[in-house]
Amino acid sequence: MRNLNFKLSKYILAAFICSIIITSCRKKHDEPTAIQSAFIHTSGTDIIDASGSKIYLRGVAFGNEVWTDAEIPSTHHSEIDFQRVHEMGMNAVRFYMNYKTFEDDANPYTYKQTGWDWIDQNIRWAKKHNVYLILNMHVPQGGFQSNGDGGALWSDPENQARLKALWFNIAKHYANETTIAGFDLLNEPVVTSSISQWANFAQDIIDTIRSLNANQMIIVERVNAVGSNWSNNADMNFFDLKGNNIAYEFHFYLPFEFTHQGADWVSPIPPIGQTYPDLNRLYITGSTSFGTASFNNPAVPTGTYDWSEYIESPKFKVENVELKLAMPTFVNRANTGKAWIDDIVVKEYDEQNNFVRTVCTIDVTSFDGWYYWSENGTGSAGTDNTTGHSNTNSLYIEGSTGDANVSNSKYYFIPKQGYSYTIAGWVKGEDVTVGSNAIFRLDFNKISTGGSVSVLDKNYLVAQLDPFFKWTKAKNRPVFLGEFGAINFGYENNRGGLQWTSDMIDILKDHGAHFTYHDYHEDAFGIYKGYGTPVDPNKCNQPLIDLFKSKLP
């Protein structure tokens, strides 16, 4: 108990001393001097360089193996890597930091010279190769935030005091360093109860830094999540900040099933195979409601018979602008018998009835995603793994005395106005009821007001990014996309990683955004693969490097 009291007293004394230092500096610097002309700084939504011209910070992240808790991650990169960054047409590095580089939990508020020496060395390398550093606190006292494991930052005031004191000392140490473009206060905050937790703490850190340093830009990221709630509010989880020379930050990894396919730290692991673009992958907001259907398609034969082709249905022309979605359906109205269906094909035709494409081909292998509806609760549907048209798998529906159908929203597609659509497939019957109405049908749905539907392409990316740009523009602040990137699986086997990155860069440049790609050197997302120095130039994503060189002159 005496040792515990001694330790607590030591921490309290250290915090008290830190408070005195900060308060003293605030008294001396109530009005910190204006930004020195040699520093880049914000002006409205722009960032201005030392010559008074607009500058766009565009680069890459140095992960620095922060997740390993290594004090000095000297094996992550060396000077030549800043040269490689510059050769890719980049001018900025978002430099990830772990607080353990500067202080130990057993000895808080005492900062290691080795930490300052390591940052100083990187500043020299960056300066030599005309690259700015953005110092980012990626792992703060209280724990890594991104996965929701850093709650101790918000529950323990001591952790916040230590983080604020560390930023005070970083800002003091580098107050005159023009190579540092900005202080990125906290990576992907996940608060425990409300957005105001980070909003208030961020403002406190800003005020502390500005008590002695007006030079470097301060970058503040929106809240990533509140507890286990990862949704966005109307402000995209941003918040207003007081002060000058501030930029707002967000990160972007959509669609997650593409950028994180095969990521073994995600549960469940997104399967490898998602491509970009993917015109058959839909993203729907709002609710859907039934609009109409191709009711006049012919019924399947009655009685008992082996697999028989259900020939292409009459063309259904889309002439109602409210019809935003369509999907294949099998109707089994008043059929007390059993029907198997397989190898469903939906085709699209243009305004002149010329064939355009096969929208989808469905070889039923499981009941995953299928939904059975019955007007009166009779009948059932499922998969049969003993019979099928092209293999041993098919979908069956049976025993309905009233209206019934089976459908799968996984096969939604966006119909085009003025275009026509058909459905075909194969069917097998057992005592299909005479007078029943069992048909292959296309159902067309509406979207609620304010809802939308899009395919996975550049327009989808634009729609997802726009809310971030609108908010920051309304606040007249620069916007910084601190992280975007795709896992290496996304660049393999023509899955479209290069196209996704190319589209992202084009969109960001159109909005005048500042950005850094995640990231430079690691296995999962790295431009250069592996760990340890020297970075092996033969283990790189060369097409991605070439893309950056072509787009970031």
N, C-alpha and C positions, 0 to 999 in steps of 0.2 A: 504493500500500500504506500509506503514511503517513497519507493521508486516511482510509482504511478503518479503520486502527487508532485514529485520533483519534475517528471516529464511534462505534466500538465502545466505546471508553473513556468517551465522553460518555454513551452509553446505560447502561453499567454503573454509572457514577457516579450517574446520575439514579435508577436502580433502587435503588441503595444508600441514597441520600438518602430515597427514598420508604419504604424498609424501616425506616429509623431513625425517620421520622415516625410510621409506623403502630405500631412497637414502643413508642415513647414514649407514644403515646396509649393503647395497651393497658395500659401500666404505670400510667398515671394513672387509667384507667377500667376496671380489672379487673372491677369491679361497677358497670356503668353505672346511672344513676339509673332509677327506675321510670318507666313510661310516664306522661306528663303527661295529666291528665284531659281536656284539650282535644282529644286525638287519638283517632280511631277505632282500634280494636284488636280482636284476636281473643279469643274466649272459647269454648273448645271448638270446635264446628262453626259458631259464630255470629260475626258482626262487630258490635261495639258502638260506638255513637256517643258524642259528648261528654256527652250527657245520661244515658247509661247504658242506652239503649234499643237494641234490635236495629235494624240498618240493612242494607238490601240494596243493594249497588252494582250498578247496572244502567245500561248506557250504550252508548257507541259508540267505535270506534277513530278516532283522528286519525292517518292514515298518514304525514302530513308529508313525502311524497315521498322517503322515506329511501333508496329504491333509486337515486335520481339522484345521491347523494353530495353534495347541496347542503349547504353549511355551515349556512346559516340559511334554512330553507324558508319564507320569509315570504310566499310566494304561495299557500300551501296554505289558509289560513283567516285570519280576523280576529275581532275581538271579537263581532260579531253572530252568529258561528257557535256560540259558547258559549250565547248566548241561544236559538238554534234548538235546541240540544241540550236545554236546560232545558225548552223548550216541548213537546218530544216526550215529556216525562215522565221524562227521564233525569237521573241525578245523578252520572255518572262518565264520564270520557274516558280511555281507554287511549292514552297519548301516546307514539308511536313516536319513538325517538331513534337517530341515527347517531353513532357515536363521533367522527366528523369535525367535528361541531358543537363539540366541546370541545378536540380536539387534532389536530395534524398528525403523520403518520408521520415526517416529517423533524424533528419537534421534540416527541417524546413527553414526557409528564409535565408539560408546560407548557400550562395551560388558558386558553382564550381568554375574555376578558371578554365578547365578543359572544355567546358561547354562554350564559353565565350571564344576560346581559341578556335574551336571547330567552325563556329558560325563565321568568325573573322576570315578564316581560310577560304570558306565558300564565297564570301563577299569578294575577296581578291580574285578568285577564279571567274566569278560572274562578271565583275567589272572589266577584266581583261578581254572577255568575249562579248561585251556589249549586251549583257543579259541582266534584267532586273530580277530581284528576289522579292517574293511575297511570303513573309514569314507567317505560317499557319500553325496555330496550336491544335494539333490533331488529336493528341492524347493529353488531356488536362488532369490535374489533381481531381480525384473523384471518379476517374475511369473514362474509357473510350465510349463516346456517346452513340455512335452510329447504330449499334445493334440494341440500344436500349439498356445497356449494362452500366451506364455511368450515373446512376441515380444519386450516388454519394456526393456528387458535385452540388446537387440541389438540396440535399437533406442535411449536409454538414456545413455550417457557415465557415468553418476553418478552411475547407477546400476552396471556397470562393475567395476568402481573404488571401490565400496563398496564390491563387491564379491572378488576382488583381495585382498583388505585389510583384509577381513575376513580370507581368506586362509593364508595370511601372519601371522596373529595372531594365527591361529590354528597350523600352522607349527612351530611357535616359542614356543607356549605353550607345544607342545608335541614332541619337537625335540629329547628328550631322552627317549621316551616311546616305548619300544620294542614290546608291545602288539598291537600297531597300525601297521598293515602290509602295509597300503598304504592310500594315499589321492586320492579319486575318485572325480575329479574336478567338473563334471557337468553331471547330468542325462539326457540322451536322448535329446541332443541339437537340437532345431528346429530354424535354422537361418532364417533371413528375405530375404537375397539377394544372398549370396554365401557361399560356404564351407570355404572360406578364413576368413570369420568373426570369426568362432570358431577356426580355425587353428592359426590365429594370436593372438587371445585372450588367447587361451590355452598356447601358447608359452610364452606369457607375464606372466601368472600366474606361470608357471613352473620356469621361470627365477627369479621371485620374491621369490618363496619358496626356491629355491636353493641358494639365497643370504645369507641364514642363516641356512638352514637345508639340509644336504646331505643324511640324514639317511633313511627316509621313501620312499618307492616306490611311484611314481606318476602314476596314471591310467587315461588315456584319452580316452573317448568314441568317436567313429566316429560321424559324423553328421547324425541325424535321417531323417531330411527333410530340404529342402530349400523352404521356403514359404509353398505352398500347394503341392509341388512336392515331393512325397515320394519314388521316384525311386532311384536306386543306379547307380553311375558312374562306370567306369572300375576299380577304386580302392575301390569299395564298400563303398564310402564316407569316407574312411580313409584319412590320410594325414601324411606327414613326420614331425617328431619332433626332435629338437636338444636337446642333453643332455643324461645323463646316468640314470640308475635305473628307466626306464619308461616302462610301459606295455600298450598295446592297448586293448580297450574294445568294445564289441558289445552285443546286446540283440537278443533273438531268440524266436519267438512265432508262428512259422509256423507248419502246415497250420492254418491260423488265424481262419478259420471257425470251426476248432476243438478246439483250445486252448481258444477261446473266445466265444464259443457257449452260448447263453443266456445272454451275457454281456449287461446290460441295459444302460451302458454309451456309447455304440457304436451305430451309426446310419448308416444303419438300423441294428437292433439287429440280429446277426447271429442265425439262428434257432437252438434249442436244438435237438440233434439227430445224429450229425456227429460222426462216429466211427473211430477208428484206430486199426489196419490197415484197409484199404478199397480198395480192388482190383478193384472196379468199379469206383473209384474216380481218374480221370486223371488230370495231370498237364502238359500243353503243352507250349513250348516256340518255337518261330519261326512261320512261316506261313505254312499252309497246302495246298496241291494241289491234284487234283484227280489222282489216279493211275489206278485203274481198278475196275470192279464190277462183280458180279455173274449174267452175262447177260442171261444165259441159263435157268433160272428158269421158270417154267410154268406160263402161264397167268391165271388170274382169269376167271371164267366163264362169258360169255356175257349174256345180257338180264337182267331180273328182278327176284330176288330171295331173300329169307330170309337168315339169318346168316348161312354161310357154312364154314367148316374148310378148310383152305389152308394148305394142308399137307406138312410135312417137305420137304424142297427143296433138290436138289442134293447137295452133299458135295463139297464145294469150298476149294481147297488146296492152302495154301499160300506158294509160292516158289520164291518170289521176295523179296530180303532183303530190298528193298527200301520202301516196304509197312509197315508203322509204325502204322497206325490207321485204324479202321473199324467202321462202324455204320449201323444200319438198315435203309432202305429207302423204300418208296412205290412209284412206278412209275405209272403214269397214261397217257401214251403216246396215243394221238389221241382218247381219250375217252370223247365224249361229254356228256355222261351220268354221273352217280354219283356212287361212291363206298365208302362204310364205312369200316373201318378197326379197329380191336381191338385185345387185348390179343396177342401181338406179342412176339414170343419166339426165342431167338438166342442160339444155342448150339455149344459146342466145342468138337472136337474129336482129339485124338493124332495121331502119325505117323502110328499106326496100326489100325486106325479107331475105336478105343475104345472110348466110351463116357467119357469125362472128367468132364464137368460141364455145367450148364445152365448159359450162360454169362449174360443174362438179360431177364426179363419178363416185358412187357410194357402193363399196363392196362391204357389206355388213359383216363385222367380225365379233362385235360385242354389243351389249345393250347400253354402253356408256353414253350418256347424254340424251338418250331417247326418252320421250315422255308419252305415256298412254293416257288418253282422255276418253271418258265414257259419259254420255249424257245421263244414263240411269244407273251407272255403277256396275253394269254387267260386262263380262268379257275380260280379256287379259292380252298382254303382248310380251314378247321376250325374244331372246336369240336361241337358235337351234344349231348346235354344233355337229349335227349328224347329216344334215342335208343342205345343199346350196346349189346355185346355178353354175358358178365357175370354180367353187371349192366346196368344202363341207360346212360352210357357215351361211346363215341367213337369218332374217327377221320374220317372226310370225305374229299374227293377230287373230284372235278367235273368240267365239261365244258371245258376241254382242247382239242384244235384242233391240237396241236403239242406235242412235247416232254415236259413232266412236271413231277415233283416229289415233295415229301415232306419228310423232314428228321429232326433230332434233334441231335445236337452235344452233348447234355447231355448224350446220350447213346453211345458215343464213347467208344471203347475198344481197347486194344492192342492185335493184332493177333500174334500168335507164328509161327515162321518159321517151315514148315513141318506139321503143324496142319491144320485141316479142320473145316469148319464152315457151319452151315445151318441156315435157317430162316423159321419160320412157323407163322401161325396166323389165324384169322377169318375174313371173308369178307362178306359184304352184298351188293347186286347190284340193281341198278335202271337204266334200259335202257343202260347197259354197251354196248358200241358200238362194233358191229361185226367187226373184223379186227383190233381192237385196241390192245395195248399191255400194260395191267395193271398187274403189278407183284410186289410181295414182293422181295426185292433185298438187297444184302449186298454191300456197297461201301467201297473201300479200298483207303486210302490216303497216300501221301508222306509228309515228313517234310522237310522244307528248310534247306540248309546247315548251320550247327551251331545250329540248333534247336534240341529239345529233347522232349521226352514224357515219363512220368513215372506214376506209380500208387502210391497211398498213402501207403507207407510202409517205412521200414528203409532205403532202397536205396534212396527214395525221400529225407529223412532227410540228408543223406550223401551228396547228390548232392547240397542241399541248403546251407549246412554248409561249404563245401569245399572252396568256393571263399574267405571266411573270413580267413580260415587257411592259404591259399596260400599267401595272401597278408602279413599277419603278419610274416610268416616264411621267406618270401623274405626280410623283413626288419630286420630280426634277433632280434625280440622282443617277449616277452611272450604275449600270448593272454588270455584274461580274459572274459569269458561269464558272464557278470554281472547279467543277468536275463534270465531265461527260466522257463516255467511252464505252467500248464493247469488249467483252471477254474474247480471248483468242479463238475460241470455237466459232465465234461469229464471223471470223475472217477466213475460215477454212471451207473447202468443198463448195465454193460458190454460194455461200450463205448470205453474202451481201454486206459484210462489215465495211468494206471500202465505200460502198454507195451510201450506207447510213452515215458514215463519218463525213463524206463529201457533202451530203445534203445538210447535215448539221452545221458544218462550217459556212455554207452558203447562207443559211438562215441567220446565223449569228452575225455574219458580216453585213447582211441586209439591215439588221437592227442596230448596227454599231456597237455590238456587245464586246466585252472583254472576256477572254476565256483561257482556260488551261485544260488540256486533255489529261485524263487519268489512264495510265501513267507511264513513266519512262522506263523503269527497270524492275521487273518482277515476272513471275510465271503467268499469272492469270490474265492481267490486263496490260502487261508491259510491252512497250514497243521493242525493248530489248529483253530477251528471256533470261531467266535464271537469277541467281543471286551471287554475290561476291565480286570482287574486282580482280583484274580489270574487266569491265563490261566486254563481253565477247561480241564483236561486230558481226560475226557470222551467225549469231543466234538472234536475229532481228526480224521484224515484220517489214521487209524492204518495200513492198508495195505501199504500205502505210506511210513510211518515211518519204517515198516519192510523192505521195499525195500531198503531204504537208509542204514539201518543197514547191509543188506546183500552185498551191493555194495560198501560201503565206510568204509571198516575195518580200 
